[in-house]
Amino acid sequence: MVPVSSVSQGLSLLDRLYFGYFVSHIPITLLVDVVPLFSSERIPAFMLGLNRFLTEQLSDPFMVIGTTRSDMTWFRSLLACELVFQLPFFFYAAYAIWNRFPSRHAPLLVYGAHVSTTMVPILGMLAFGDIDRTLNQRLMLAGLYLPYLLIPLSMAFVSFGHCAKAIVESQAKRKTN
């Protein structure tokens, strides 16, 4: 078996960042992000405590459990997609990055573009939405959510470059054959 340190030494700095992003996103999704999808009676106490910290201490308007505000349905829909579609992908992405699969770039491009576009309305709501938060609270929340725009956006751009290069090389190879 190859030691972990020798495998990780072959990863670029960006691949290490992306690997850490996906590995850390698994518990975040399971322990934090899915909580607003359920009623408080179905949520373990420690997860309720994490949620209370987000909603009371950090004033996060998105993560409130059992809200009847229909204007947050769009956010709940994003959380449901994260649970159903993104969570399984996190495992694949971490594995593919760790093992440096050349084919990882196309799925990372799709993921990065998808998540970047879902973060725009979240950050837009924090910046311009009708939420009762101070400027400092909005800035703190934007800082909390911003990495989930910047890292996937970086992933999309980097992966696009790899995909474009692979297409050009494939076309050039086809012309010579």
C-alpha positions as CSV (number, residue, x, y, z in Angstrom):
1,M,0.0,0.0,0.0
2,V,1.3,3.5,-0.9
3,P,1.7,5.8,2.1
4,V,-0.8,8.7,2.2
5,S,1.9,11.3,2.2
6,S,3.4,10.1,-1.0
7,V,0.1,10.1,-2.8
8,S,-0.8,13.6,-1.6
9,Q,2.6,14.9,-2.6
10,G,1.7,14.2,-6.3
11,L,-1.4,16.5,-6.0
12,S,-1.2,20.1,-7.1
13,L,-2.1,22.8,-4.6
14,L,-5.5,23.3,-6.3
15,D,-6.2,19.6,-6.2
16,R,-5.4,19.5,-2.5
17,L,-7.8,22.5,-2.1
18,Y,-10.5,20.8,-4.1
19,F,-10.0,17.5,-2.3
20,G,-10.3,19.2,1.1
21,Y,-13.4,21.1,-0.1
22,F,-15.2,17.8,-1.1
23,V,-14.1,15.8,2.0
24,S,-15.1,18.7,4.4
25,H,-18.4,19.2,2.5
26,I,-19.6,15.6,3.3
27,P,-20.0,16.2,7.1
28,I,-21.2,19.8,6.5
29,T,-23.9,18.5,4.2
30,L,-25.0,15.7,6.6
31,L,-24.8,17.7,9.9
32,V,-25.6,21.2,8.9
33,D,-27.0,21.8,5.4
34,V,-29.8,19.2,5.4
35,V,-31.2,20.2,8.9
36,P,-33.7,22.8,7.5
37,L,-35.2,20.1,5.4
38,F,-36.7,18.3,8.4
39,S,-38.8,19.2,11.4
40,S,-37.0,19.9,14.6
41,E,-38.5,16.7,16.2
42,R,-36.6,14.5,13.7
43,I,-33.2,16.2,14.2
44,P,-30.7,15.0,16.8
45,A,-29.9,17.5,19.6
46,F,-26.3,18.2,18.6
47,M,-27.4,19.1,15.1
48,L,-30.1,21.4,16.5
49,G,-27.3,23.1,18.5
50,L,-25.3,23.6,15.3
51,N,-28.3,25.0,13.6
52,R,-29.1,27.3,16.5
53,F,-25.6,28.7,16.4
54,L,-26.0,29.5,12.7
55,T,-29.4,31.0,13.0
56,E,-29.1,32.8,16.3
57,Q,-25.4,33.7,16.7
58,L,-24.6,34.2,13.0
59,S,-28.1,35.3,12.0
60,D,-28.3,33.0,9.0
61,P,-31.7,33.6,7.5
62,F,-31.5,30.5,5.2
63,M,-30.9,27.8,7.8
64,V,-34.0,28.4,9.9
65,I,-35.8,25.1,10.7
66,G,-39.5,24.9,10.1
67,T,-39.9,28.3,8.6
68,T,-43.2,28.9,6.9
69,R,-41.7,31.6,4.7
70,S,-42.5,30.6,1.2
71,D,-39.8,33.0,-0.1
72,M,-37.2,30.5,1.2
73,T,-38.6,27.6,-0.9
74,W,-35.9,28.2,-3.5
75,F,-33.2,27.7,-0.9
76,R,-34.8,24.5,0.5
77,S,-34.8,23.2,-3.1
78,L,-31.1,23.9,-3.4
79,L,-30.5,22.0,-0.1
80,A,-32.6,19.0,-1.4
81,C,-30.5,19.0,-4.5
82,E,-27.3,19.1,-2.4
83,L,-28.5,16.0,-0.5
84,V,-29.7,14.0,-3.4
85,F,-27.3,14.9,-6.2
86,Q,-24.2,16.6,-4.8
87,L,-23.6,14.5,-1.7
88,P,-22.9,11.3,-3.7
89,F,-20.8,13.3,-6.1
90,F,-18.6,14.5,-3.2
91,F,-17.4,11.0,-2.6
92,Y,-16.7,10.4,-6.3
93,A,-14.9,13.8,-6.7
94,A,-12.7,13.3,-3.6
95,Y,-11.7,9.8,-4.9
96,A,-11.1,11.0,-8.4
97,I,-9.0,13.9,-7.3
98,W,-7.0,11.8,-4.8
99,N,-6.3,9.3,-7.5
100,R,-5.6,12.0,-10.1
101,F,-8.1,10.5,-12.6
102,P,-7.6,12.4,-15.9
103,S,-11.4,12.1,-16.5
104,R,-12.2,14.1,-13.4
105,H,-12.2,17.4,-15.1
106,A,-15.5,17.1,-17.0
107,P,-17.6,16.3,-13.9
108,L,-15.7,19.0,-11.9
109,L,-16.5,21.5,-14.6
110,V,-20.2,20.7,-14.4
111,Y,-20.2,20.7,-10.6
112,G,-18.3,24.0,-10.4
113,A,-20.6,25.7,-12.9
114,H,-23.7,24.4,-11.2
115,V,-22.7,25.4,-7.7
116,S,-21.3,28.8,-8.7
117,T,-24.6,29.7,-10.3
118,T,-26.6,28.5,-7.2
119,M,-24.5,30.7,-5.0
120,V,-25.3,33.9,-6.9
121,P,-28.9,34.1,-5.6
122,I,-27.8,33.3,-2.1
123,L,-25.1,36.0,-2.1
124,G,-27.5,38.3,-3.9
125,M,-30.1,37.8,-1.2
126,L,-27.5,38.6,1.5
127,A,-26.4,41.7,-0.3
128,F,-29.7,43.1,-1.6
129,G,-32.6,40.9,-0.2
130,D,-35.3,41.9,2.1
131,I,-33.8,40.3,5.2
132,D,-33.6,42.0,8.6
133,R,-29.8,41.9,9.1
134,T,-27.3,44.6,9.8
135,L,-24.5,45.3,7.4
136,N,-22.0,43.5,9.6
137,Q,-24.2,40.4,9.8
138,R,-24.6,40.4,6.1
139,L,-20.9,40.7,5.5
140,M,-20.2,38.0,8.0
141,L,-22.7,35.7,6.3
142,A,-21.3,36.6,2.9
143,G,-17.9,35.6,4.1
144,L,-19.2,32.3,5.3
145,Y,-20.9,31.6,2.0
146,L,-18.3,33.1,-0.4
147,P,-15.9,30.2,-0.4
148,Y,-18.8,28.1,-1.8
149,L,-18.8,30.4,-4.8
150,L,-15.1,31.0,-5.2
151,I,-13.8,27.4,-4.9
152,P,-16.4,25.9,-7.3
153,L,-15.9,28.8,-9.7
154,S,-12.1,28.2,-9.7
155,M,-12.9,24.5,-10.2
156,A,-15.0,25.3,-13.2
157,F,-12.4,27.5,-14.8
158,V,-9.5,25.1,-14.2
159,S,-11.5,22.1,-15.3
160,F,-12.7,24.0,-18.4
161,G,-9.0,24.6,-19.3
162,H,-8.3,20.9,-19.0
163,C,-11.3,19.9,-21.0
164,A,-10.6,22.4,-23.7
165,K,-7.0,21.2,-24.0
166,A,-8.2,17.6,-24.2
167,I,-10.6,18.4,-27.0
168,V,-8.0,20.3,-29.0
169,E,-5.5,17.4,-28.5
170,S,-8.1,14.9,-29.6
171,Q,-9.0,16.9,-32.7
172,A,-5.3,17.3,-33.6
173,K,-4.7,13.6,-33.1
174,R,-7.7,12.7,-35.3
175,K,-6.4,15.0,-38.1
176,T,-3.1,13.2,-38.1
177,N,-4.6,9.7,-38.3
